[in-house]
Amino acid sequence: MAAHLAGDPGAVASVARAGRAALRVGAVRAARQHLADGMRLAGEAAPVELLFALLLAAMAWIECLCRLGRLDEAMPAVERLIDLVELFP
């Protein structure tokens, strides 16, 4: 991710589109990476749609880990997700 793209709405939108497209086809790991990159690019100006898509990707990732029996990896992710959600009233 290029530093000069930080805050660029076009770059954020492109990365977010790639993340949502990956999530639609079940490429959860790629979706999570693209959406997290979008959040980093957007910084404080991250649109709520991007945050929501990232939360969906995180939940899908946690579900994948649970289905694979990798609960030791899933639990820290669940705890981070809960911490994030608790930030909102």
Solvent accessible surface area in square Angstrom, and as a share of the most:
residue,aa,sasa,rsa
1,M,130,0.58
2,A,38,0.30
3,A,94,0.73
4,H,154,0.69
5,L,61,0.30
6,A,66,0.51
7,G,48,0.46
8,D,58,0.30
9,P,106,0.67
10,G,45,0.43
11,A,15,0.11
12,V,11,0.06
13,A,39,0.30
14,S,54,0.35
15,V,34,0.19
16,A,5,0.04
17,R,136,0.50
18,A,41,0.31
19,G,0,0.00
20,R,85,0.31
21,A,41,0.32
22,A,13,0.10
23,L,40,0.20
24,R,181,0.66
25,V,124,0.71
26,G,53,0.51
27,A,41,0.32
28,V,18,0.10
29,R,152,0.55
30,A,43,0.33
31,A,0,0.00
32,R,80,0.29
33,Q,95,0.42
34,H,67,0.30
35,L,0,0.00
36,A,23,0.18
37,D,26,0.13
38,G,0,0.00
39,M,47,0.21
40,R,136,0.50
41,L,6,0.03
42,A,10,0.08
43,G,43,0.42
44,E,185,0.83
45,A,84,0.65
46,A,29,0.23
47,P,55,0.34
48,V,108,0.62
49,E,111,0.50
50,L,2,0.01
51,L,31,0.15
52,F,122,0.51
53,A,5,0.04
54,L,32,0.16
55,L,32,0.16
56,L,67,0.33
57,A,0,0.00
58,A,24,0.18
59,M,95,0.42
60,A,25,0.19
61,W,32,0.11
62,I,18,0.09
63,E,83,0.37
64,C,48,0.29
65,L,4,0.02
66,C,55,0.33
67,R,190,0.69
68,L,120,0.60
69,G,57,0.55
70,R,84,0.31
71,L,100,0.50
72,D,117,0.61
73,E,77,0.34
74,A,0,0.00
75,M,101,0.45
76,P,57,0.36
77,A,12,0.10
78,V,38,0.22
79,E,97,0.44
80,R,152,0.55
81,L,29,0.15
82,I,87,0.44
83,D,89,0.46
84,L,57,0.28
85,V,80,0.46
86,E,125,0.56
87,L,132,0.66
88,F,111,0.46
89,P,180,1.13
